[in-house]
Amino acid sequence: MQKNLLRLYPQPSETTALTGLYLAHQIHKLGTTELPFVYANFLSSLDGRIALEDVSQSTTYIPKHLTTASDFRLFMELHAQADCLITHGGYMRALSEGRLGNILQIKDKALIEWRLNNDLKAQPAVIIASASLDFPMHDSLQEHAQTVYIATGRSADPDRIGYWHDLGFPILIAGDDRTVHGAPLIHELQGLGYKNIYLIAGPQILDTMIREKQLSRLYLTITHQLIGGKDFRTLLTGSVLGPEGDLKLKSMYYDPHSPPGSGQCFMQFSLEGPANTKHEAAT
Ligand SMILES: NC(=O)c1ccc[n+]([C@@H]2O[C@H](COP(=O)([O-])OP(=O)(O)OC[C@H]3O[C@@H](n4cnc5c(N)ncnc54)[C@H](OP(=O)(O)O)[C@@H]3O)[C@@H](O)[C@H]2O)c1
């Protein structure tokens, strides 16, 4: 049965099919070689939790009841429009330990076909950002013939840089300390010809992308749940933001049926800043 959402903004309100909702945003056409389009998608509870921390195990996790099939479908529609994904060393560790599922590839045959029909490779390139450079590579990347780059800071351990270099992985230096910074990373990716860059990383990379005005669009799903918990992660990690933290709502869709007993809103925000003025003019 087709799943429908209610569009609350822009007005007038109307019923819309979930499937195809984010494909219709045509993100794959928004970036250019001069000005890549960088976008991210996060899922949060009403009290701002994107993950909880299990202090005894020193791990974080996304509570199962926060996630829904609808949110995952829209996440994958965004994934399908990217020529490049940005993930990180923490995700590669979690993947190899089985703590998280594999989102490095698109598995839905119809979405792969959609990519091929829209001049995209079957699978996107993957950037792995890491300061420690201490993570395992995942076999699925080679199995799907994906281009892989490792991004790190200039002060990262030279032995670890050498290790990955010797294995044949190109290294992108994006920042002067150990961590990856948003502006130099996007500059490097622009130089490599990537146009539509999807951030599937966590709050630390979202923070540097927003702070350095590299993010053009934030998709945010808010489930109407209060999660609580004393140890949690929220969207950002850094100090207080200025106007770079101001977002404009572009659309909002309401799903009253999932998660069961609450519901959720799917929102799309644009960000102010030099990196997206042109994109906004085009949409
Ligand atoms: N609800 C949601 O939408 C959502 C979205 C994303 C994540 N999450 C969850 O939130 C929790 C925390 O997120 P996370 O672990 O994905 O991300 P994170 O805490 O932001 O980062 C984890 C790792 O990523 C690498 N990293 C991050 N920023 C970097 C930078 N600027 N430069 C170089 N390396 C960087 C580091 O790896 P190295 O140690 O290798 O240097 C770091 O240990 C997790 O439970 C995750 O599942 C939820």
The ligand as a Tripos MOL2 file, in Angstrom:
@<TRIPOS>MOLECULE
LIG
   48    52     1     0     0
SMALL
NO_CHARGES

@<TRIPOS>ATOM
      1 N1         20.2630   10.1900   14.3170 N.am      1 LIG1
      2 C1         21.0510   10.5180   13.3080 C.2       1 LIG1
      3 O1         20.6230   11.0710   12.2920 O.2       1 LIG1
      4 C2         22.5050   10.2370   13.3850 C.ar      1 LIG1
      5 C3         23.3440   10.6400   12.3560 C.ar      1 LIG1
      6 C4         24.6950   10.3950   12.4820 C.ar      1 LIG1
      7 C5         25.1780    9.7440   13.5800 C.ar      1 LIG1
      8 N2         24.3180    9.3510   14.5470 N.ar      1 LIG1
      9 C6         24.7830    8.6730   15.7550 C.3       1 LIG1
     10 O2         25.3790    9.6310   16.5960 O.3       1 LIG1
     11 C7         26.4290    9.0080   17.3360 C.3       1 LIG1
     12 C8         27.7180    9.8060   17.1910 C.3       1 LIG1
     13 O3         27.9750    9.9940   15.8220 O.3       1 LIG1
     14 P1         29.2270    9.4160   15.0220 P.3       1 LIG1
     15 O4         29.9610    8.4150   15.8260 O.co2     1 LIG1
     16 O5         28.6940    9.0130   13.7020 O.co2     1 LIG1
     17 O6         30.0800   10.6880   14.7270 O.3       1 LIG1
     18 P2         31.0880   11.6040   15.5320 P.3       1 LIG1
     19 O7         30.9910   11.3980   17.0060 O.co2     1 LIG1
     20 O8         30.8380   12.9600   15.0120 O.co2     1 LIG1
     21 O9         32.5040   11.1150   14.9860 O.3       1 LIG1
     22 C9         33.0150    9.8490   15.2120 C.3       1 LIG1
     23 C10        34.3370    9.6290   14.5420 C.3       1 LIG1
     24 O10        34.3830   10.2160   13.2370 O.3       1 LIG1
     25 C11        35.6900   10.7140   12.9590 C.3       1 LIG1
     26 N3         35.5450   12.1500   12.7770 N.ar      1 LIG1
     27 C12        34.4890   12.9130   13.0930 C.ar      1 LIG1
     28 N4         34.7270   14.1920   12.7740 N.ar      1 LIG1
     29 C13        35.9490   14.2110   12.2300 C.ar      1 LIG1
     30 C14        36.7540   15.2350   11.7050 C.ar      1 LIG1
     31 N5         36.3410   16.5090   11.6480 N.pl3     1 LIG1
     32 N6         37.9610   14.9040   11.2330 N.ar      1 LIG1
     33 C15        38.4020   13.6380   11.2650 C.ar      1 LIG1
     34 N7         37.6800   12.6220   11.7690 N.ar      1 LIG1
     35 C16        36.4750   12.9200   12.2430 C.ar      1 LIG1
     36 C17        36.5510   10.3740   14.1300 C.3       1 LIG1
     37 O11        37.1310    9.1420   13.7790 O.3       1 LIG1
     38 P3         38.6150    8.7310   14.1770 P.3       1 LIG1
     39 O12        38.5100    8.3030   15.6150 O.co2     1 LIG1
     40 O13        38.8900    7.6090   13.2250 O.co2     1 LIG1
     41 O14        39.5280    9.8920   14.0420 O.co2     1 LIG1
     42 C18        35.5290   10.2400   15.2340 C.3       1 LIG1
     43 O15        35.9480    9.3610   16.2550 O.3       1 LIG1
     44 C19        26.5190    7.5820   16.8120 C.3       1 LIG1
     45 O16        25.7940    6.7390   17.6650 O.3       1 LIG1
     46 C20        25.8190    7.6170   15.4840 C.3       1 LIG1
     47 O17        25.2290    6.3770   15.1240 O.3       1 LIG1
     48 C21        22.9910    9.5960   14.4870 C.ar      1 LIG1
@<TRIPOS>BOND
     1     1     2 1
     2     2     3 2
     3     2     4 1
     4     4     5 ar
     5     4    48 ar
     6     5     6 ar
     7     6     7 ar
     8     7     8 ar
     9     8     9 1
    10     8    48 ar
    11     9    10 1
    12     9    46 1
    13    10    11 1
    14    11    12 1
    15    11    44 1
    16    12    13 1
    17    13    14 1
    18    14    15 2
    19    14    16 1
    20    14    17 1
    21    17    18 1
    22    18    19 2
    23    18    20 1
    24    18    21 1
    25    21    22 1
    26    22    23 1
    27    23    24 1
    28    23    42 1
    29    24    25 1
    30    25    26 1
    31    25    36 1
    32    26    27 ar
    33    26    35 ar
    34    27    28 ar
    35    28    29 ar
    36    29    30 ar
    37    29    35 ar
    38    30    31 1
    39    30    32 ar
    40    32    33 ar
    41    33    34 ar
    42    34    35 ar
    43    36    37 1
    44    36    42 1
    45    37    38 1
    46    38    39 2
    47    38    40 1
    48    38    41 1
    49    42    43 1
    50    44    45 1
    51    44    46 1
    52    46    47 1
@<TRIPOS>SUBSTRUCTURE
     1 LIG1         1 GROUP 0 **** ****
